[in-house]
Amino acid sequence: MDKTLYELLISVDTPTVCNAIEVAQGKRGFNDFTRGTLQASAPENPAIVGYAKTAMIAALEPSRLPADDVKKLRMDYYRYMSEAPFPSLAVIEDLDFPDAIGAFWGEINTNVHKGLGLSGVLTNGVMRDLGDLPEEFLVLAGSVGPSHGFVHIE
């Protein structure tokens, strides 16, 4: 990503970005944005900007895949998250939404993802361990909860 564009994007808030998109489209009514109320792990942190690295998770029930396949899928996921382009953030859909119960985003996974070079995560799912999340790694989640359930990569 161009450094000038990156610095511009982190300097403005989301409503300003939406306004710019409406101007670029030449019309009002831009509606391609996250809906609902998100919980921020550290509202005082600056904006996160980057390429979206997407995946899906579920947690209400254990994966139906054999254990070796679950492990391979998880390792493939981490490999994918560690690859360029950067800056990037994880954009994770929790397939259990609106009944998401499994926090993929707690002390361990946030530190792992920060170590892989990501700047944060956007999810409709659950986060936990709020006092133990790494600095400068923002989690924007649909809710806060205590459990990881049977969370697994889909």
N, C-alpha and C positions, 0 to 999 in steps of 0.2 A: 504494500500500500504506500502511496506517495506520502512522504512525511508532512508536507504542507496540508494535504487533505486530512490526514490523521489528526494533526494538531487543531485544525478547524473544527472537526467533528467532536473532539473531546471538550472543546470550549463552549459548546452550545447545549441547551437542554432539548429534550425530545419534542416539546411543542414547536420549537423553532425549526427543527428538522421537518416536522409535518408541514409547517407553513411553507418551507422551501420546496417541498415536493409538490404542494398545491400550485405554487408559482410556476414550477417547471412544467407541470401538467396543463397549466392554463385554465384550471377549474377548481372549484371548491368540491368538497365531498371525498377527499382522500380518506380511505378507510382500511388500508392495509397495515394495521398496527395491532399490538397485543391488547386484548380486551380483558376486563376484570381488574381486580386490585392485586397487585404484586406486593410481596413482602421483600424488603431489602435487608440483607444481612448487615450492611454497614451504609446507611443512608448518607453518611458524611463523605463517603468515597466519591472520587470523580467518576464521570461516565465511563462505561466500557465500550470500546469501539473495536471492531475487527471482523474478520471473515467468520461466518457461521459454520461450525462443525456440528452436524446434526446426528441425532440418534434417537432411539425410542427405548423406554424401559417399562417394566410392569412389576408389581410387588404384591398384589392381593393373593396370588397363588404361586407356588414354585414353578420354575420353568419345566416344560414337558420334555425338554431335550435331555439326552444322556449327559451325565456329569462331565465327561470329556469334551463334549460339544459346547457346554456352557462355559467351561474354562477357555476353550479356543476362541469362542465368540468374545469373551471378556478381554482376552489378550489382543485380538484383532481390533477391538474397540480402542484400547489404550494406544496401540500402534498408530491407528488412524488419527487419534487426537494429538499425537506427538509430531505429526508430519506438517510441513509447510502447506499453505501459506500462513504467515504471521503478520500482524497480530491477529489473534483469533479468540473466539469464545465458544463454549459448548452451548448448543441450543437443543434441549432434551425434552421430548414429548413423553409425558407419563400417560400411558394408554389406559390407566385406571381412572383418569380424570373424568368426572368431578369427584370421585370417591378415592382419590389417591391417599395412601396410608404409608407408603414406604419411602423413607428419606435416603436417597442415593447421595445427597449432598450434606455430609457432616464433616467432622474433623479429618477423617482419613482421605476421602475422595477429593475434597477441596485442596488439600495439600498435594496429593498426587497430581491433580490437574494443573495446579500452579507450577509444580516441578516440571511438567511436560511443556510449559510455556504458554498456557492459556491465561487470559486475563480475567475470566469470570464465566458465569453460566446464567442462562435464561431458561427457566423451566416452568411448566404448569404443575409440577410435582411438589415434593416436600423437602424442606431442609431442617437440620437439627444441629445441636452442638454450637449454638450461636456464639458462645463465649470462647470457643476454641478454634474458630475458623481463622485462616491465615490473613494477615493484613494484605491489602492491595489485591484481594481476590474477591470480587463482588458476586454474591449469589442473589438473583432475583427469582423468587419462587412463588408458587401459588399458595403455599401454606407452610406453617411451622408445625412439626410433630415430633414425637419421641422415638418412633420405631423405624427400623429399616425393613420390616416385614420380610417378604421373600424377594427383595429387589434384585432384578436381573436385566441384562441387556436383551432386547428383542431384536 
